[in-house]
Amino acid sequence: FDVTVITPPGYPSGILGRTSQLAHDVLVDAAGISHLRLKRTEYSQDIADLYLSAAAASIAQAAIQQGVSLIQAEGTSVHGIAAALAARSVGCPLVIEIDELLDPAEPYYDGYERTERGQMALWMSLIAARAADLCLVSNERLLYVLTEAGIPPERIMLAPYIHFMPPDDAAATRAFARDLGLGDGPVIGVVRDLCDTYDSAVLADVLAGLVDEFPALKLLIVGQGRGGDAVRRRAAEHRLGERLVLVEKPNADHLHLYRRALDVAIFTRIESTKTAMLSAYEVSAAMAEGRAIAAYRSSDAAELIEHGFCGLLSTPGDATELTHNVRRILQDRATQQNLGAAARAAYLNAAGTSEQARLAEVYAALLSPGRRSLL
C-alpha cells in the first residue's frame, strides 16, 4: 500500500525527497512513506479545517481504492469527524470507537476538561458519535454519557477490547528480554505512553524500595512522553543506574514481547477529576497476556481488576502501599502465577466469542441493503 501521513505545518523536518503539491509540502522518508505537511496559516483555527478536509479526502480515497464496505475509526476529537466526512462522501456505514470522553453532565474541575481544548474535543467527539451508524464503547460509563448526550441506545454497543496475542514462546521472550538488557529478571514495569495522567516517577521509587531484596530486579518502561524525564530524574536520585531500561521508541510488532517480559505490570494513573472517561486499554492488554498487575485504584483499573483475585490495587499516590503490593507478588511465585492466570481468564471472559459473534451480527446488519442511511 502507498502510505500518506498527514502532519501539521513544519513536521517532520529534515526528510529528503521534498516535492511540491499545491500549497502543501510532501516529504518522503527512507521507508517510502509520504508525509503531507499542511500549509501554514495566519490563524491557528484554520489548521483544523485543513486537517479535516485532507484527512477525510485521504480516507475516502483509500476506501474507494480498496473497495471497502464499512469505515471504522477512532471517534476522539477530529479523528471521528474526518472519518464521518469520508463515510458520508463514499456512502459507507460508519462505526466509531470511543475509549475516553469527558462527562458534560458533571461540574468541571481544574484540569484538561475545563480548557477550551478539552471542551472542543468533547464537542467534536459527540458530533462524530451522532453521525455514526454504531458507537463502540469500552465501558458502561461511556455508554451512559453517550446516551445522555442524545445518542440512541440501539446505536451504542459495549465492546471490550480485543487484543492480538501471538502464541506464547517462553524461549523467545527470554531471548528478547536479554537483548533489552533485562537479564534473567525479575522485571517490573509498564507498557504505555508516559502521559501526565500517570504518576511515572513512582515507578523508580518502587524499584528503589525493592532492590535490596531482589538484587537482579529491573524496571522496564516502554513508551514515550514527559513522564520519562520524571522517571530518569527519580532514578538518578536513587542511583539506580542500569536497573532502569527505558524504551522510548518501541517496535510496535514487539509490544506483546515487552508485556511478556514483565513479571509485574504496574499502572499508576492518578485521577484529577471525576469528569474524565478513562481508557483502560493498557490494563486489559496486560491482563490478556496473563501478567500479574499492581495498580493504583483509579476508576479504569478498578473496573477491570478485582483486588486480590486478578491484581492488587493501592491508593493513588501511596508509593509505600504500591511497593508492598509489588513485593507480595515477587516474593511468592504462586501468587504471581495465580494473579496472572486469573487476569487472563477475566479478560477472555469479557472478550469472549459471544461478544465477537454479536459484533459480527451488527456488522452484517449495517452492510445489508436496508441499513439506516447516514444523516
C-alpha positions as CSV (number, residue, x, y, z in Angstrom):
1,F,0.0,0.0,0.0
2,D,1.0,3.6,-0.6
3,V,1.0,5.3,2.8
4,T,0.5,9.0,3.3
5,V,0.7,10.6,6.8
6,I,-0.9,14.0,7.2
7,T,1.1,16.2,9.6
8,P,1.0,19.8,11.0
9,P,3.0,22.5,9.3
10,G,6.7,22.1,9.5
11,Y,6.6,18.5,10.8
12,P,8.5,16.3,10.3
13,S,11.6,18.2,9.3
14,G,14.9,17.1,7.7
15,I,13.4,14.4,5.4
16,L,14.9,14.3,1.9
17,G,12.8,14.0,-1.1
18,R,10.6,17.0,-0.7
19,T,8.3,17.8,-3.6
20,S,5.7,20.5,-4.1
21,Q,2.0,19.7,-4.2
22,L,-0.2,22.8,-4.4
23,A,0.1,24.7,-1.1
24,H,1.4,21.8,0.8
25,D,4.8,20.1,1.3
26,V,5.1,16.4,0.6
27,L,8.2,14.7,2.1
28,V,9.1,11.1,1.5
29,D,11.2,9.3,4.2
30,A,13.6,6.4,3.8
31,A,10.7,3.8,4.2
32,G,8.8,5.4,1.3
33,I,6.1,6.9,3.5
34,S,4.8,10.2,2.2
35,H,4.3,13.0,4.8
36,L,1.8,15.5,3.6
37,R,2.6,18.7,5.6
38,L,-0.3,21.1,5.9
39,K,0.4,24.6,4.8
40,R,1.0,27.3,7.4
41,T,-2.0,29.6,8.1
42,E,-2.4,33.0,9.6
43,Y,-5.0,31.8,12.0
44,S,-4.4,28.6,14.0
45,Q,-8.1,27.6,14.0
46,D,-7.8,27.1,10.2
47,I,-5.5,24.1,10.8
48,A,-8.5,22.0,12.0
49,D,-10.3,22.7,8.7
50,L,-7.3,21.9,6.7
51,Y,-6.7,18.7,8.6
52,L,-10.3,17.6,8.4
53,S,-10.5,18.1,4.6
54,A,-7.2,16.4,4.0
55,A,-7.8,13.5,6.3
56,A,-11.4,12.9,5.0
57,A,-10.2,13.0,1.4
58,S,-7.4,10.5,2.2
59,I,-9.7,8.1,4.0
60,A,-12.3,8.4,1.2
61,Q,-9.7,7.8,-1.5
62,A,-8.4,4.7,0.3
63,A,-12.0,3.4,0.8
64,I,-12.6,3.7,-2.9
65,Q,-9.3,2.2,-4.0
66,Q,-9.7,-0.8,-1.7
67,G,-13.4,-1.2,-2.3
68,V,-14.2,-1.2,1.5
69,S,-17.8,-1.7,2.6
70,L,-17.6,-0.1,6.1
71,I,-15.4,2.5,7.7
72,Q,-14.4,2.0,11.4
73,A,-12.3,4.7,13.1
74,E,-11.4,6.2,16.5
75,G,-14.0,8.7,17.5
76,T,-12.0,11.0,19.7
77,S,-11.8,14.7,18.7
78,V,-11.1,15.4,15.0
79,H,-10.4,11.8,14.0
80,G,-14.0,10.8,14.2
81,I,-15.2,13.8,12.2
82,A,-12.8,13.1,9.4
83,A,-14.0,9.5,9.2
84,A,-17.6,10.7,9.3
85,L,-17.0,13.1,6.4
86,A,-15.3,10.3,4.4
87,A,-18.1,7.8,5.1
88,R,-20.7,10.3,4.0
89,S,-18.8,11.0,0.8
90,V,-18.5,7.4,-0.3
91,G,-21.7,6.1,1.2
92,C,-20.2,3.6,3.6
93,P,-21.7,2.8,7.1
94,L,-19.6,4.3,9.9
95,V,-18.5,2.6,13.1
96,I,-16.9,4.9,15.7
97,E,-14.8,3.6,18.6
98,I,-14.8,5.8,21.7
99,D,-12.3,4.9,24.5
100,E,-12.4,8.1,26.6
101,L,-14.7,11.1,26.9
102,L,-15.5,14.0,29.2
103,D,-18.8,13.9,31.0
104,P,-20.7,17.2,30.2
105,A,-23.2,16.5,33.0
106,E,-20.8,16.8,35.9
107,P,-19.1,20.0,37.2
108,Y,-15.7,20.9,35.7
109,Y,-12.7,20.9,38.0
110,D,-9.3,22.3,37.4
111,G,-7.6,20.3,34.6
112,Y,-7.8,19.5,30.9
113,E,-11.6,19.1,30.8
114,R,-12.1,22.8,31.8
115,T,-10.0,24.2,29.0
116,E,-11.2,25.3,25.6
117,R,-9.3,22.5,24.0
118,G,-11.0,19.9,26.3
119,Q,-14.5,21.3,25.5
120,M,-13.8,21.3,21.8
121,A,-12.6,17.7,22.0
122,L,-15.8,16.7,23.7
123,W,-17.9,18.6,21.2
124,M,-16.2,17.0,18.2
125,S,-16.4,13.5,19.7
126,L,-20.1,13.9,20.1
127,I,-20.6,15.1,16.6
128,A,-18.8,12.0,15.3
129,A,-20.9,9.8,17.6
130,R,-24.1,11.3,16.3
131,A,-23.0,10.8,12.7
132,A,-22.1,7.1,13.2
133,D,-24.3,4.1,12.5
134,L,-22.7,2.4,15.5
135,C,-20.6,3.6,18.5
136,L,-18.4,1.1,20.2
137,V,-17.5,1.9,23.8
138,S,-15.3,0.1,26.2
139,N,-17.1,0.6,29.5
140,E,-20.6,1.2,31.0
141,R,-19.8,4.8,31.9
142,L,-19.1,5.8,28.3
143,L,-22.4,4.2,27.3
144,Y,-24.2,6.3,29.8
145,V,-22.6,9.5,28.7
146,L,-23.4,9.0,25.1
147,T,-27.0,8.1,25.9
148,E,-27.3,11.2,28.0
149,A,-25.9,13.2,25.0
150,G,-28.8,12.0,22.9
151,I,-27.3,9.1,21.0
152,P,-30.0,6.4,20.6
153,P,-29.2,3.3,22.8
154,E,-29.6,1.0,19.8
155,R,-26.7,2.7,18.1
156,I,-24.3,2.1,21.1
157,M,-22.6,-1.2,21.8
158,L,-20.5,-2.2,24.8
159,A,-17.5,-4.0,23.2
160,P,-14.5,-5.0,25.4
161,Y,-11.0,-4.6,23.9
162,I,-9.8,-7.4,21.6
163,H,-6.0,-7.8,21.7
164,F,-3.9,-9.7,19.3
165,M,-2.0,-12.4,21.2
166,P,0.6,-14.5,19.2
167,P,1.3,-18.0,20.6
168,D,3.4,-17.8,23.7
169,D,7.1,-18.7,23.3
170,A,8.9,-18.7,26.6
171,A,12.3,-19.1,24.9
172,A,11.7,-16.2,22.5
173,T,10.6,-14.0,25.4
174,R,13.7,-14.8,27.5
175,A,15.9,-14.0,24.5
176,F,14.1,-10.8,23.8
177,A,14.5,-9.8,27.5
178,R,18.2,-10.5,27.4
179,D,18.6,-8.4,24.3
180,L,16.9,-5.5,26.1
181,G,19.4,-5.8,28.9
182,L,17.0,-7.2,31.4
183,G,19.0,-10.3,32.3
184,D,17.0,-13.1,33.9
185,G,14.7,-10.9,36.0
186,P,12.6,-10.4,37.8
187,V,11.2,-7.5,35.8
188,I,8.6,-4.9,36.8
189,G,7.3,-2.0,34.7
190,V,4.7,-0.8,32.3
191,V,4.0,-0.7,28.5
192,R,2.2,2.6,27.8
193,D,2.8,6.2,26.9
194,L,4.1,8.3,29.8
195,C,1.4,11.0,29.8
196,D,0.6,13.5,32.6
197,T,-2.4,11.4,33.9
198,Y,0.1,8.8,35.2
199,D,2.4,9.0,38.2
200,S,5.5,7.9,36.4
201,A,8.2,8.8,38.9
202,V,6.8,6.5,41.5
203,L,8.0,3.5,39.4
204,A,11.6,4.5,40.3
205,D,10.6,4.7,44.0
206,V,9.1,1.2,43.8
207,L,12.3,-0.1,42.2
208,A,14.5,1.6,44.9
209,G,12.4,0.1,47.6
210,L,12.9,-3.5,46.4
211,V,16.4,-3.7,45.1
212,D,17.9,-4.8,48.4
213,E,15.5,-7.8,48.5
214,F,15.8,-8.6,44.7
215,P,19.3,-7.7,43.6
216,A,18.6,-8.7,39.9
217,L,15.4,-6.6,39.7
218,K,15.0,-4.4,36.6
219,L,12.4,-1.7,35.8
220,L,11.3,-1.8,32.2
221,I,9.3,1.2,30.9
222,V,8.1,1.1,27.2
223,G,6.6,4.3,26.0
224,Q,7.3,8.0,25.4
225,G,6.1,11.2,26.9
226,R,7.1,13.8,29.5
227,G,6.8,11.2,32.3
228,G,10.1,9.6,31.0
229,D,12.1,12.6,32.2
230,A,10.5,12.3,35.6
231,V,11.4,8.7,35.9
232,R,15.0,9.4,34.8
233,R,15.4,12.2,37.4
234,R,14.0,10.0,40.2
235,A,16.1,7.0,39.1
236,A,19.2,9.3,39.2
237,E,18.3,10.4,42.7
238,H,18.1,6.8,43.8
239,R,21.3,5.9,41.9
240,L,19.6,3.0,40.1
241,G,21.9,3.1,37.1
242,E,21.3,0.3,34.6
243,R,18.4,-1.1,36.6
244,L,16.2,1.2,34.6
245,V,15.5,0.2,31.0
246,L,13.5,2.9,29.2
247,V,12.4,2.1,25.6
248,E,11.0,5.4,24.2
249,K,10.6,4.2,20.6
250,P,9.4,0.6,20.8
251,N,8.9,-1.7,17.8
252,A,5.1,-1.9,17.5
253,D,5.4,-5.5,16.3
254,H,7.0,-6.5,19.6
255,L,4.5,-5.0,22.1
256,H,3.4,-8.4,23.2
257,L,7.0,-9.4,23.9
258,Y,7.6,-6.3,26.0
259,R,4.5,-7.2,28.1
260,R,5.5,-10.8,28.4
261,A,8.9,-9.7,29.7
262,L,7.2,-8.3,32.8
263,D,6.8,-10.3,36.0
264,V,4.6,-7.5,37.4
265,A,2.8,-4.8,35.3
266,I,2.3,-1.6,37.1
267,F,-0.3,1.1,36.3
268,T,-0.3,4.3,38.2
269,R,-3.0,6.6,36.8
270,I,-4.0,9.5,39.0
271,E,-7.5,10.9,38.5
272,S,-7.6,14.6,38.9
273,T,-11.3,14.8,38.2
274,K,-14.4,12.7,38.1
275,T,-15.3,14.0,34.7
276,A,-12.7,12.2,32.6
277,M,-13.8,8.9,31.0
278,L,-10.5,7.0,31.0
279,S,-9.2,4.4,28.6
280,A,-8.2,1.0,30.2
281,Y,-6.6,-0.4,27.0
282,E,-3.1,-1.0,28.5
283,V,-4.6,-2.6,31.6
284,S,-6.6,-5.1,29.6
285,A,-3.7,-5.8,27.3
286,A,-1.6,-6.8,30.3
287,M,-4.5,-9.0,31.5
288,A,-4.7,-10.6,28.1
289,E,-1.1,-11.6,28.4
290,G,-1.6,-13.1,31.8
291,R,0.6,-10.6,33.7
292,A,0.2,-10.1,37.4
293,I,-0.9,-6.5,37.9
294,A,-0.2,-3.9,40.7
295,A,-2.2,-0.7,40.1
296,Y,-3.5,2.5,41.6
297,R,-7.2,2.2,42.4
298,S,-8.3,4.5,39.6
299,S,-11.7,4.0,38.0
300,D,-10.4,2.4,34.8
301,A,-8.2,-0.1,36.7
302,A,-10.8,-0.9,39.4
303,E,-13.4,-1.6,36.7
304,L,-11.3,-4.4,35.3
305,I,-9.3,-5.7,38.3
306,E,-10.9,-7.4,41.3
307,H,-8.4,-6.7,44.2
308,G,-6.8,-9.9,45.4
309,F,-8.2,-12.0,42.6
310,C,-6.7,-10.8,39.3
311,G,-4.4,-8.0,40.6
312,L,-3.6,-5.8,43.6
313,L,-4.8,-2.3,44.0
314,S,-3.4,0.5,46.1
315,T,-4.3,4.1,47.0
316,P,-3.2,6.6,44.2
317,G,-0.1,8.4,45.3
318,D,0.8,5.9,48.0
319,A,4.3,4.6,47.0
320,T,4.6,2.6,50.1
321,E,1.4,0.6,49.6
322,L,2.2,0.1,45.9
323,T,5.7,-1.2,46.7
324,H,4.2,-3.5,49.3
325,N,1.9,-5.0,46.7
326,V,4.7,-5.5,44.2
327,R,6.8,-7.1,46.9
328,R,3.9,-9.6,47.7
329,I,3.8,-10.7,44.1
330,L,7.6,-11.0,43.6
331,Q,8.0,-12.9,46.9
332,D,5.6,-15.7,46.0
333,R,5.8,-17.3,42.6
334,A,2.4,-19.0,43.2
335,T,0.8,-15.6,43.9
336,Q,2.3,-14.2,40.7
337,Q,1.1,-17.1,38.6
338,N,-2.4,-17.2,40.2
339,L,-3.0,-13.4,39.7
340,G,-1.8,-13.7,36.1
341,A,-3.9,-16.7,35.3
342,A,-7.0,-15.0,36.9
343,A,-6.3,-11.8,34.9
344,R,-6.1,-13.7,31.6
345,A,-9.3,-15.6,32.4
346,A,-11.1,-12.4,33.3
347,Y,-10.0,-10.8,30.0
348,L,-11.1,-13.9,28.0
349,N,-14.4,-14.0,29.7
350,A,-15.1,-10.3,28.9
351,A,-13.9,-10.6,25.3
352,G,-15.5,-14.0,24.7
353,T,-16.8,-15.4,21.4
354,S,-20.3,-14.3,22.2
355,E,-19.3,-10.6,22.1
356,Q,-17.4,-11.2,18.8
357,A,-20.4,-13.0,17.3
358,R,-22.7,-10.2,18.4
359,L,-20.5,-7.6,16.8
360,A,-20.3,-9.7,13.6
361,E,-24.2,-9.7,13.5
362,V,-24.2,-5.9,13.9
363,Y,-21.7,-5.5,11.0
364,A,-23.8,-7.8,8.9
365,A,-26.9,-5.7,9.6
366,L,-25.0,-2.5,8.8
367,L,-24.0,-3.9,5.4
368,S,-27.4,-5.1,4.5
369,P,-29.3,-3.3,1.7
370,G,-31.9,-2.0,4.2
371,R,-29.4,-0.4,6.6
372,R,-30.0,3.1,8.0
373,S,-28.6,5.8,5.8
374,L,-26.1,8.3,7.3
375,L,-27.9,11.5,8.2
